[in-house]
Amino acid sequence: MRQLRGQERAITANRQTSWAFANAFVAEDEALRWARDRARDSGLPSVSPGTGAALRLLAATTGAKAVAEIGTGTGVSGIYLLQGMRPDGVLTTVDPEPERQGFARQAFRSAGFAANRSRFIPGRALDVLPRLADGGYDLVFCDGDRLESLDVLAESLRLLRPGGLVCFEGVFADGRTVDSAAQPAEVLHLRDLLRTVRESQELLPSLLPVGDGLLCAVRLG
């Protein structure tokens, strides 16, 4: 038993080292570091470098021209998405706080993206998303209110073209999603989201262990 525990400790240490290496694998430029600093100053979380790199890869793989982002923050995830999108692609980003979007706008400009590459819409996701075009998006990235996850999923499926991709950030909830102890409502909503995506006949899902968990699913044709 002692030997097994020692092996478990070694495996855990190796995994932590590997995850740290993967997270730092892609270096971030000055614009991303600036956006991260603004998020830190505002007390906001931002996607990890590993999550950002995954989003950039997914946007590039899907040849994304139109992307919707729920939760602008200070622009960290938006920069990664724009880096992966087609050169003529447009990112539509939604956030209830215009001040955050001001930071993101500056970060996008610093990263070298023309103003017409992004569209900023202030407001709550569930107020804004119904106004966006059916089937008009290649990718929807969700990093907003966890309590609205299922409603946002339904709107995302309406927005996506067949073969489009929806992604939800933070589904591990710092390990609370799989913790058997009593959990707050937002964690229970994340569990419902995971179950719904996994069991949906409309979606082909995958759960990526990057950052705090990135739930991805392709809308089947």
N, C-alpha and C positions, 0 to 999 in steps of 0.2 A: 504493500500500500504506500509506503514511504517513497518507493521508487516511482510509482505512478504519479504521486503528487509532485515529485520533482520534475517528471516529464511534462506534467500539466503546466507547471510554472515556466518551464523552458518554452513550451509551445506558445503560451500567453505572451511571454517576452518577445519571442520571435515575431508573432503576429503584430504586436504593437510597434516593433521596429519596422516591419514591412509596411504597415499602414502609414507610419510617419514618413517613410521614404517615398511611398506612392503619393502622399499629399504634397510633398515638396518637389516632386519630380519635374514639374513644369514651373519655371521661374516666372514671377509676376513683374510686370513693368511698372514704371512710375505712376501711370494713370490708375492702375489697379491699387497700388499701395496708397495713393491719395484717397481713393474712394473708401478703402478699408479704414483709413485714419478717420475720415468723416463719420463713418458708421460707428466706430469705437467712441468717438467724442459724443455722439448722439445716444449712446447706450443701445445701439441696434446690433443684432446679429447679422452676419453676412455669410454667404456660402463659402465653404472651405475651398482652397485651391484645387483639391482633388475633385470636388463637386463641380467647380467652374470648368475644369478641363473636360469633365464628362459631358457637361452641357454643350460646350463648344464642339466636341466630337460628334454628339448627336445631331446638332444643328447642321454640321457639315455633311454628315452621312445622309441625312434626309434631303439635302439640297434646299434647306429652308429659305424661302423668300419672304414669308409672312409669319411672324412669331408674336404671340401674345404672352405677356408676362404679368402675373398678378403678384404685386409686391415689388415696387421699384427699389425700395431702400435707397442707398446712396449710389447705386449704379454698378456694383461689383458683378452681379450675375448678368446684368445687361451688357456689359463689356464683353464677357465671355460669349454670350449668345451672338452678339454682333460679329465677333471675330470668326465664328463658325458659319454664319449665314452667307448667302450669295452676296456679291458686291452691290447688287441692286435691291437687296432685301430691306424690309422695314420692320423694326421692332415697335410694337404697340405695348406700352407699359402703363399699368394702372396702380395707383396708390392713393390712399386717403389723405396723405400729407404732402401738400405742394412744396414745402420747404425741402423735403427729401428729394423730390423730383428736380428741384433746382440744383442740388449737389450732383445728381446723376447727369443732368444736362451738361454741367461743367466737366464731369469726368469723361463723358462720351466725346466731348470736343477735344479734351486733352489727349484722348486715345486716338484721335485722328479721324473720327467719323463725322461726316457732313451732317448738318442739321436735319436734312430730309431723310436720314436713315432711321430716325426714331420719332414716335408720336407719343406724347405724354398726355394721359387722361387722368385728372385728379378725381377721386371718388371711391366709394366702396365697391368692391369687386361685383357684388350681386346687383348693384345698381347700374354698373357700367357694362358688364358682359352681355346682358340681353340686347344691348344696342349694337353689338358687333355682328358682322355678317356670318350667316350660316355657311359652314364648309369653306370658310375663307382663309384658314390658317393651317400651316404645316406642322407647327409645334406650339403647345401651350405649356408654359412653365408656371407652377403654382407655389408661391411662397408667402401666402397670406394668412388670414385668420383660420386656425385649425378647426374651430367650431363650425366653419362654413364649408368644410372639405367636401362633403357629399354633394351639396348644392353646386359648388364650383366644378366638381367632376361632371355633373350633368350638363352644365353650361359648356364645359370644355369639349365634351363629345359632340355637342351641336356645332361648335366652332370649327372642329377639325375636319379636314378632308379625309376620305378613306386612305389609309396608310399613314395618316398623320400621327403624331406622338404627343402624349400628355405626360408630364413629370411633376411629381410632388416632392418638395424638399422637407427634410426634418422628420421623417416618419418613424425614426427610432426614438425620438423624444428623449435623448440622453439615456437610453436603455429602459425607460419606463414602459414602453410599448409591450415589452416581453416580461415585465416584472409582474409577478402574481399578486403583489400587494395592492391595496386600494389606490386608485389613481384618479386624478382630476378629469373633468369632463372633456378637455381637449385631447387627452390620451385615449379616452374611450371613443371619441370621434375618429381618431387616427386608426384605431383597431377596426372600426366599421368601414373606413375607407379601404384599408388593406384587404379586408374580407370581400368587399364589393368588387374591387378591381380583380382580385384573384378568381372570383366566381363568375364574372361577367362573360357572356357569350360574344360580346362585341369587342373584347379587348384581348390582346396578347401581352401578358405582363412580365415584368422582371423587377427584382428588388436589388439595387446596386449598393454594396457596402462602402459607399464613399461619404465623407463628411458625417452628417447625422442621419444618413439613410436617404437614398434617392429612389423613389418608386416611379417606374416608367411603364408605359403601356402603349402599344400601337393600336389604333382604331382599325379594326378589320373591315374589309370592303363589303 
